[in-house]
Amino acid sequence: MKVDDAFHGISTMVISVAPGVQNQGTGFFYQQLGPKDPSKGQAPQWLAIEKVWLVTNRHVLLTRIGTKEIVPDSFSFHLRKVVGNKVTWEPIMLNRDELLKRARFHVNEDVDVCTVYLMDLLTQKIESGGNYLQWYGMSTDDLPGKNKISPEVGDDAVVIGYPRGFYDQFNLYPIVKSGIIASMWGANFNGYPYFLIDAKLFPGSSGSIVVSKPTHTIFADGKSFFAKEKQFTFLGIFSGEPIKQHEPLELDDMTIIRKSGFNLGIVWYGHLVDEIIAADKPCNLPMT
């Protein structure tokens, strides 16, 4: 698939609604593929899609009120559908009960990544006969090293999402922004399974997929090869900016706490998605 098609079909705007609170963010599709036919050796194969998930941030899916997380009243993602000569959003909304059944979280609650099972919902829409635009999903095969792309610090990274809900309202395409990998690739920054990118992003970008910059050149066995279609690898999931909180400043009748940002972004490693799916840990939070 061409990069244009992949980038424009992989992400979706997501909305989480609780009383008095609405979170708008980004999600993207992730698919589990069936096994390869060993009789075909290393030849390229079309693999069956067995399951499809929506990936986003935990803080986008759940509503935080103070220090407390709650399950929202509703959560929706969107498909692109052609009606007449116009591309429109078709929201697919899940109530709290459905969300509790479908959402899965990492066993480490500090990991700001979660998944929502969508396979049956997508199948129903496709089989309904509507003119839906092609969606595209990442998989385990797209993780670094598995597709002969091995990222390093300083490499270009691309973020695909909906900053402040801004996007191409005619085609309903997301915004693609760029930066570089700003911390050691493969290392857990400050002990957490994420790395940093040097990119200025905005609210609404939370949950965006982060991939390597597409390239025609790939490497294998110490040699470089030219790929007919540009290749990229799934790096991780963006979840916001690291903030430094300074010591409180006490004035006569108030306390000021100054915070500093660095125009950096936190990106949770892509392999966490497989860990979440394998752990099969449902939401155990109260609904209110």
KAZIRA-V110531 format. One record per backbone hydrogen bond with DSSP energy under -0.5 kcal/mol. CO is the residue of the C=O (numbers start at 1). NH is the residue of the N-H. E is the energy in kcal/mol with one decimal. If there is no record, write none. Layout:
BEGIN
co->CO nh->NH e->E
co->CO nh->NH e->E
END
This chain:
BEGIN
co->2 nh->6 e->-2.4
co->3 nh->7 e->-3.1
co->4 nh->8 e->-2.0
co->5 nh->9 e->-1.2
co->6 nh->10 e->-1.2
co->7 nh->11 e->-0.5
co->9 nh->136 e->-1.8
co->10 nh->29 e->-2.1
co->12 nh->27 e->-2.7
co->14 nh->25 e->-2.6
co->15 nh->76 e->-2.5
co->16 nh->23 e->-3.0
co->17 nh->73 e->-1.8
co->17 nh->74 e->-1.7
co->18 nh->21 e->-2.6
co->21 nh->18 e->-3.0
co->22 nh->24 e->-0.5
co->23 nh->16 e->-2.7
co->25 nh->14 e->-2.1
co->27 nh->12 e->-2.6
co->28 nh->55 e->-2.9
co->29 nh->138 e->-2.2
co->30 nh->53 e->-3.4
co->31 nh->33 e->-0.5
co->32 nh->50 e->-2.9
co->32 nh->51 e->-1.4
co->36 nh->38 e->-0.8
co->37 nh->40 e->-2.1
co->38 nh->41 e->-1.4
co->40 nh->43 e->-1.8
co->45 nh->47 e->-0.6
co->48 nh->34 e->-3.1
co->48 nh->50 e->-0.7
co->51 nh->32 e->-2.9
co->52 nh->118 e->-2.9
co->52 nh->119 e->-1.2
co->53 nh->30 e->-2.7
co->54 nh->116 e->-2.0
co->55 nh->28 e->-1.8
co->56 nh->114 e->-2.4
co->57 nh->60 e->-0.6
co->57 nh->61 e->-2.1
co->58 nh->62 e->-2.7
co->63 nh->65 e->-0.6
co->63 nh->70 e->-2.6
co->64 nh->66 e->-0.6
co->65 nh->68 e->-1.8
co->68 nh->65 e->-3.0
co->70 nh->63 e->-2.4
co->73 nh->96 e->-0.9
co->74 nh->17 e->-2.7
co->75 nh->94 e->-3.3
co->76 nh->15 e->-2.2
co->77 nh->92 e->-3.1
co->79 nh->90 e->-2.6
co->80 nh->133 e->-2.7
co->81 nh->83 e->-0.6
co->81 nh->88 e->-3.3
co->82 nh->84 e->-0.5
co->83 nh->85 e->-0.5
co->83 nh->86 e->-1.6
co->86 nh->83 e->-3.1
co->86 nh->88 e->-0.5
co->88 nh->81 e->-2.7
co->89 nh->91 e->-0.5
co->90 nh->79 e->-2.0
co->91 nh->93 e->-0.6
co->92 nh->77 e->-1.7
co->94 nh->75 e->-2.3
co->95 nh->99 e->-2.6
co->96 nh->100 e->-2.5
co->97 nh->101 e->-1.5
co->98 nh->102 e->-1.8
co->99 nh->103 e->-2.9
co->100 nh->283 e->-0.5
co->102 nh->117 e->-1.3
co->103 nh->283 e->-0.5
co->104 nh->115 e->-2.3
co->105 nh->281 e->-0.6
co->107 nh->109 e->-0.8
co->108 nh->111 e->-2.1
co->110 nh->112 e->-0.6
co->111 nh->113 e->-1.6
co->113 nh->106 e->-0.7
co->114 nh->56 e->-1.9
co->115 nh->104 e->-2.6
co->116 nh->54 e->-2.8
co->118 nh->121 e->-0.5
co->118 nh->122 e->-2.5
co->119 nh->123 e->-2.3
co->120 nh->124 e->-2.3
co->121 nh->125 e->-1.8
co->122 nh->126 e->-2.5
co->123 nh->127 e->-2.6
co->124 nh->128 e->-0.9
co->125 nh->128 e->-0.5
co->125 nh->130 e->-0.8
co->126 nh->129 e->-1.2
co->130 nh->132 e->-1.8
co->131 nh->82 e->-3.1
co->138 nh->31 e->-3.6
co->139 nh->142 e->-2.1
co->140 nh->143 e->-1.8
co->142 nh->234 e->-2.9
co->143 nh->146 e->-1.8
co->143 nh->147 e->-0.7
co->145 nh->148 e->-0.7
co->148 nh->150 e->-0.5
co->148 nh->219 e->-1.5
co->149 nh->145 e->-2.3
co->149 nh->151 e->-0.6
co->152 nh->155 e->-2.1
co->155 nh->181 e->-2.6
co->156 nh->213 e->-1.3
co->157 nh->179 e->-2.3
co->158 nh->211 e->-2.5
co->159 nh->161 e->-0.6
co->159 nh->177 e->-2.7
co->160 nh->209 e->-0.9
co->161 nh->175 e->-2.9
co->162 nh->165 e->-2.2
co->163 nh->166 e->-2.2
co->167 nh->169 e->-1.0
co->168 nh->172 e->-2.6
co->168 nh->173 e->-0.7
co->170 nh->87 e->-0.5
co->173 nh->168 e->-2.1
co->175 nh->161 e->-2.4
co->175 nh->177 e->-0.6
co->177 nh->159 e->-3.1
co->179 nh->157 e->-2.7
co->180 nh->198 e->-2.9
co->181 nh->154 e->-2.5
co->184 nh->187 e->-1.4
co->187 nh->189 e->-0.8
co->188 nh->191 e->-1.9
co->189 nh->192 e->-2.3
co->192 nh->194 e->-2.7
co->193 nh->269 e->-1.9
co->194 nh->189 e->-2.3
co->195 nh->267 e->-2.7
co->196 nh->182 e->-2.9
co->196 nh->183 e->-0.9
co->197 nh->199 e->-1.2
co->197 nh->265 e->-2.5
co->198 nh->180 e->-0.8
co->199 nh->201 e->-0.8
co->202 nh->205 e->-2.1
co->203 nh->164 e->-4.0
co->204 nh->162 e->-0.7
co->205 nh->208 e->-2.2
co->206 nh->26 e->-2.9
co->208 nh->238 e->-2.5
co->209 nh->160 e->-2.1
co->210 nh->235 e->-2.0
co->210 nh->236 e->-2.0
co->211 nh->158 e->-3.2
co->215 nh->231 e->-3.3
co->216 nh->218 e->-0.6
co->216 nh->227 e->-3.8
co->218 nh->225 e->-3.2
co->220 nh->223 e->-1.7
co->223 nh->220 e->-2.7
co->225 nh->218 e->-2.4
co->225 nh->227 e->-0.6
co->231 nh->215 e->-2.2
co->233 nh->212 e->-2.0
co->233 nh->235 e->-0.8
co->234 nh->144 e->-0.7
co->235 nh->270 e->-2.1
co->236 nh->210 e->-2.7
co->237 nh->268 e->-2.6
co->238 nh->207 e->-2.8
co->240 nh->266 e->-3.2
co->243 nh->245 e->-0.6
co->244 nh->246 e->-0.6
co->244 nh->260 e->-2.6
co->248 nh->250 e->-0.6
co->249 nh->251 e->-0.5
co->249 nh->256 e->-2.8
co->254 nh->251 e->-3.0
co->255 nh->257 e->-0.5
co->256 nh->249 e->-3.2
co->256 nh->258 e->-0.6
co->258 nh->246 e->-3.1
co->260 nh->244 e->-2.8
co->263 nh->199 e->-0.7
co->265 nh->197 e->-2.0
co->266 nh->239 e->-2.3
co->266 nh->240 e->-0.5
co->267 nh->195 e->-2.5
co->268 nh->237 e->-2.2
co->269 nh->272 e->-1.6
co->270 nh->273 e->-1.7
co->270 nh->274 e->-0.5
co->271 nh->275 e->-1.4
co->272 nh->276 e->-2.4
co->273 nh->277 e->-2.3
co->274 nh->278 e->-2.5
co->275 nh->279 e->-2.3
co->276 nh->280 e->-1.7
co->276 nh->281 e->-0.6
co->280 nh->282 e->-0.7
co->281 nh->105 e->-2.7
co->286 nh->71 e->-1.2
END
